[in-house]
Amino acid sequence: MGDTIFEDYSIQSAAQNNTINLEVPLASLHRALRSAQSASSASIRLTKKDSKPLLSLTILTNTHAASSGRVGFESRSFSNAPGDLEGDNGASNEGAGAVDEYSYNFGGGMQRETTITQDIPVRVLSAVQVEGIHEPRCRDPDVHILLPSLLQLKSISERFTKLAISSIQKSNTGFQSWAGPRLEIAANMHGGLRVGIRTEGLRIESKWVGLSNPELDAANVEGGEEGIRQHPSTKMKAKEGEDAWAVVRVEGRDWGRVLGVGRLGGRVIACK
């Protein structure tokens, strides 16, 4: 993984396999990495400040600007308290650190070098703590199906959620219910998918047909061929009508965030 992400890296750890396990706040890391999009170089290191572990991201940018022809050198340095440094979109970057700016003027123009350091708070996890982290244990799915375009699915789901929110009425006590509306998601083993919403004043759904239900691989199913024959999805494939549909209800805004994975560029997303 290091060879994929970094051009050069070094890890020194007393732990087994020279491993350092970190818990990183994704929002802070995302903001920091966005500020490095136009950088000429960037480096990241694990350090400490006031005995607290940090990922320190150092970003170097070079810009060229026209000048009056004066040959010289100037430098500026200032620091920002966490959250004071603003990115291109005007949003503050949590954990921003020092900013050093150097300008070189060689007649034809000015070369400006800016170094930005942003600190991201992290938590170092011990081997015992990591052993307790694992994927959720779920029963075998009743249905597995390849979803349609995630952008289209996300747009429709968000539209339904907004319609449901606008249709929710105040309770008899006069207080507004802050519980988000739940989307009803249904799928079958015949290529069908439904997304809809039901409230006291609204009932609407969209339906897709002709989607793909991938065949299970006996090598990845406990029990091999016999496990496939006894698998819940095999039994669902034999059903027809409404009995063939597996239905779940999810909070609309949470479902929208899940569908946001499509922005990462994945071409095939499976749902089960």
C-alpha positions as CSV (number, residue, x, y, z in Angstrom):
1,M,0.0,0.0,0.0
2,G,2.8,2.4,0.8
3,D,4.3,1.9,-2.7
4,T,0.9,2.8,-4.2
5,I,0.4,6.0,-2.2
6,F,3.9,7.4,-1.5
7,E,6.9,7.9,-3.7
8,D,9.2,7.3,-0.6
9,Y,8.3,6.3,2.9
10,S,9.9,5.1,6.1
11,I,8.3,3.3,9.1
12,Q,10.1,2.6,12.4
13,S,8.0,0.7,14.9
14,A,8.7,-1.7,17.7
15,A,5.4,-3.4,17.0
16,Q,5.2,-6.7,15.0
17,N,5.8,-6.4,11.3
18,N,7.0,-2.8,11.7
19,T,3.3,-1.6,11.9
20,I,1.8,1.6,13.3
21,N,-2.0,1.5,13.6
22,L,-3.8,4.9,13.5
23,E,-7.3,6.1,14.0
24,V,-7.7,9.2,11.7
25,P,-10.6,11.6,11.5
26,L,-11.5,11.5,7.8
27,A,-13.0,14.9,7.6
28,S,-9.8,16.6,8.9
29,L,-7.6,14.4,6.7
30,H,-9.8,15.2,3.6
31,R,-9.6,18.9,4.2
32,A,-5.8,18.8,4.6
33,L,-5.3,16.7,1.5
34,R,-7.5,19.0,-0.6
35,S,-5.2,21.9,0.2
36,A,-2.3,19.8,-1.3
37,Q,-4.0,19.4,-4.7
38,S,-1.9,22.2,-6.4
39,A,1.2,21.6,-4.4
40,S,4.6,21.0,-6.0
41,S,5.4,18.5,-3.2
42,A,3.9,17.2,0.0
43,S,5.1,15.1,2.9
44,I,3.3,13.6,5.9
45,R,4.8,12.4,9.2
46,L,3.7,11.1,12.5
47,T,4.8,13.3,15.3
48,K,3.7,14.6,18.7
49,K,2.7,18.0,20.1
50,D,2.1,18.5,23.8
51,S,2.3,14.7,24.1
52,K,-0.6,14.2,21.7
53,P,0.0,12.2,18.4
54,L,-0.5,14.1,15.2
55,L,-0.1,13.6,11.5
56,S,1.8,16.6,10.3
57,L,1.2,17.4,6.6
58,T,3.8,19.7,5.0
59,I,2.7,21.2,1.6
60,L,5.1,23.2,-0.7
61,T,3.7,25.3,-3.5
62,N,5.5,27.5,-6.1
63,T,3.8,30.3,-8.0
64,H,5.2,32.7,-10.6
65,A,4.0,36.3,-10.7
66,A,5.1,39.3,-12.8
67,S,7.1,42.0,-10.9
68,S,8.6,45.4,-11.4
69,G,12.1,44.0,-12.1
70,R,13.5,44.6,-8.7
71,V,16.0,41.9,-7.8
72,G,15.7,40.8,-4.2
73,F,14.4,38.4,-1.6
74,E,11.7,38.6,1.0
75,S,10.2,36.1,3.3
76,R,7.1,36.1,5.6
77,S,6.1,33.7,8.3
78,F,3.0,33.5,10.3
79,S,1.1,30.8,12.1
80,N,-2.6,30.0,12.4
81,A,-4.5,28.6,15.2
82,P,-6.4,25.4,14.4
83,G,-9.3,26.2,12.0
84,D,-8.0,29.7,11.0
85,L,-6.4,28.6,7.7
86,E,-8.9,28.7,4.8
87,G,-8.8,26.6,1.7
88,D,-9.9,27.5,-1.8
89,N,-13.5,27.0,-1.0
90,G,-13.4,29.3,2.0
91,A,-13.9,26.5,4.5
92,S,-11.6,26.4,7.5
93,N,-9.1,23.6,7.8
94,E,-9.1,22.1,11.2
95,G,-5.6,21.6,12.6
96,A,-3.9,24.2,10.4
97,G,-0.4,25.0,11.6
98,A,2.4,27.3,10.4
99,V,2.6,29.0,7.0
100,D,5.9,30.2,5.7
101,E,6.1,32.2,2.5
102,Y,9.3,33.0,0.5
103,S,9.4,35.3,-2.5
104,Y,12.3,35.5,-5.0
105,N,12.5,38.3,-7.6
106,F,15.0,37.8,-10.5
107,G,14.1,40.6,-12.9
108,G,11.7,38.7,-15.1
109,G,9.3,37.8,-12.4
110,M,8.8,36.7,-8.8
111,Q,9.0,33.0,-7.7
112,R,6.9,32.6,-4.6
113,E,7.3,29.6,-2.4
114,T,4.8,28.8,0.2
115,T,5.1,26.1,2.9
116,I,1.9,25.1,4.7
117,T,1.9,22.7,7.7
118,Q,-1.3,21.2,8.9
119,D,-1.6,19.0,12.0
120,I,-4.3,16.3,12.1
121,P,-5.0,14.8,15.5
122,V,-4.9,11.0,15.5
123,R,-5.1,8.1,17.9
124,V,-2.4,5.4,18.0
125,L,-4.0,2.0,18.4
126,S,-2.3,-0.9,20.2
127,A,-2.3,-4.4,18.7
128,V,-5.0,-5.5,21.2
129,Q,-7.2,-2.7,20.1
130,V,-6.8,-3.5,16.5
131,E,-7.7,-7.2,17.1
132,G,-11.2,-6.0,18.2
133,I,-11.8,-4.1,14.9
134,H,-13.5,-6.2,12.2
135,E,-16.2,-6.0,9.6
136,P,-19.8,-6.2,10.9
137,R,-20.9,-9.8,11.2
138,C,-24.0,-10.2,9.1
139,R,-26.2,-13.2,8.1
140,D,-26.2,-14.3,4.5
141,P,-28.1,-11.9,2.3
142,D,-31.6,-12.7,1.0
143,V,-30.7,-10.8,-2.2
144,H,-27.6,-9.6,-3.9
145,I,-27.9,-7.2,-6.9
146,L,-25.7,-4.8,-8.8
147,L,-27.1,-1.3,-8.4
148,P,-27.9,1.1,-11.2
149,S,-26.0,4.4,-11.7
150,L,-25.2,5.6,-8.2
151,L,-25.5,9.3,-9.3
152,Q,-29.0,8.6,-10.6
153,L,-29.9,6.5,-7.5
154,K,-28.5,9.2,-5.1
155,S,-30.4,12.0,-6.9
156,I,-33.7,10.1,-6.8
157,S,-33.2,9.0,-3.1
158,E,-32.4,12.6,-2.0
159,R,-35.5,13.9,-3.9
160,F,-37.7,11.4,-2.2
161,T,-36.2,12.3,1.2
162,K,-36.8,16.0,0.7
163,L,-40.4,15.3,-0.4
164,A,-41.0,13.3,2.7
165,I,-39.5,15.9,5.0
166,S,-41.8,18.5,3.5
167,S,-44.8,16.3,3.9
168,I,-44.2,15.4,7.6
169,Q,-46.9,17.1,9.7
170,K,-46.5,18.3,13.2
171,S,-47.8,16.0,15.9
172,N,-50.9,16.8,17.9
173,T,-48.7,18.2,20.7
174,G,-47.5,20.9,18.4
175,F,-43.9,19.7,18.4
176,Q,-42.0,18.9,15.2
177,S,-40.6,15.4,14.9
178,W,-36.9,15.6,14.1
179,A,-36.6,11.9,13.1
180,G,-35.6,11.7,9.5
181,P,-37.8,10.0,7.0
182,R,-37.0,6.4,6.1
183,L,-36.6,5.2,2.6
184,E,-38.0,1.8,1.7
185,I,-35.5,-0.2,-0.4
186,A,-36.6,-3.5,-2.0
187,A,-34.8,-5.9,-4.3
188,N,-35.4,-9.4,-5.7
189,M,-33.3,-12.1,-7.4
190,H,-34.9,-11.3,-10.8
191,G,-33.1,-8.0,-11.5
192,G,-35.6,-5.8,-9.8
193,L,-35.0,-2.8,-7.5
194,R,-37.4,-0.4,-5.9
195,V,-36.7,2.8,-3.9
196,G,-39.6,4.6,-2.4
197,I,-41.0,6.4,0.6
198,R,-44.2,6.3,2.6
199,T,-45.6,8.8,5.0
200,E,-49.1,9.7,6.1
201,G,-49.4,12.2,3.2
202,L,-47.1,10.7,0.6
203,R,-46.4,7.5,-1.2
204,I,-44.0,7.4,-4.1
205,E,-41.4,5.0,-5.6
206,S,-39.1,4.3,-8.5
207,K,-38.4,0.9,-9.9
208,W,-35.6,-0.6,-11.9
209,V,-35.7,-3.9,-13.9
210,G,-33.2,-5.9,-15.8
211,L,-30.4,-5.4,-13.2
212,S,-27.8,-8.1,-12.6
213,N,-27.9,-10.7,-9.8
214,P,-24.3,-12.1,-9.8
215,E,-24.0,-15.9,-9.4
216,L,-22.3,-17.0,-6.2
217,D,-18.9,-18.6,-6.3
218,A,-18.8,-22.0,-4.6
219,A,-15.2,-21.3,-3.6
220,N,-16.4,-18.3,-1.5
221,V,-19.4,-19.9,0.1
222,E,-19.2,-22.0,3.2
223,G,-20.3,-25.5,2.2
224,G,-19.4,-25.1,-1.5
225,E,-22.1,-26.3,-3.9
226,E,-24.4,-27.5,-1.1
227,G,-24.0,-24.1,0.6
228,I,-25.2,-22.4,-2.5
229,R,-28.2,-24.7,-2.8
230,Q,-29.1,-23.8,0.8
231,H,-28.3,-20.1,0.5
232,P,-31.1,-17.6,1.2
233,S,-30.7,-15.9,-2.1
234,T,-31.2,-19.3,-3.9
235,K,-34.4,-19.8,-2.1
236,M,-35.5,-16.2,-2.9
237,K,-34.9,-16.8,-6.6
238,A,-37.5,-19.6,-6.6
239,K,-40.2,-17.2,-5.2
240,E,-42.5,-15.0,-7.3
241,G,-44.6,-11.9,-6.7
242,E,-44.3,-9.9,-3.6
243,D,-42.8,-12.8,-1.7
244,A,-39.7,-12.6,-3.9
245,W,-38.9,-9.1,-2.6
246,A,-36.5,-8.4,0.3
247,V,-37.4,-5.1,1.9
248,V,-35.4,-2.9,4.3
249,R,-36.0,0.7,5.6
250,V,-33.1,3.0,6.1
251,E,-32.8,6.7,7.2
252,G,-32.8,8.7,4.0
253,R,-29.9,11.0,4.8
254,D,-27.7,8.0,5.9
255,W,-28.5,6.2,2.6
256,G,-27.5,9.3,0.7
257,R,-24.1,9.4,2.4
258,V,-23.6,5.7,1.5
259,L,-24.3,6.4,-2.1
260,G,-21.7,9.2,-2.0
261,V,-19.1,6.4,-2.5
262,G,-19.9,6.8,-6.2
263,R,-17.8,9.9,-6.3
264,L,-14.7,7.8,-5.8
265,G,-15.1,6.5,-9.3
266,G,-16.1,2.9,-8.7
267,R,-17.6,1.3,-11.8
268,V,-19.4,-1.6,-10.1
269,I,-21.2,-1.4,-6.8
270,A,-23.0,-4.4,-5.4
271,C,-25.7,-4.3,-2.7
272,K,-26.7,-7.2,-0.5
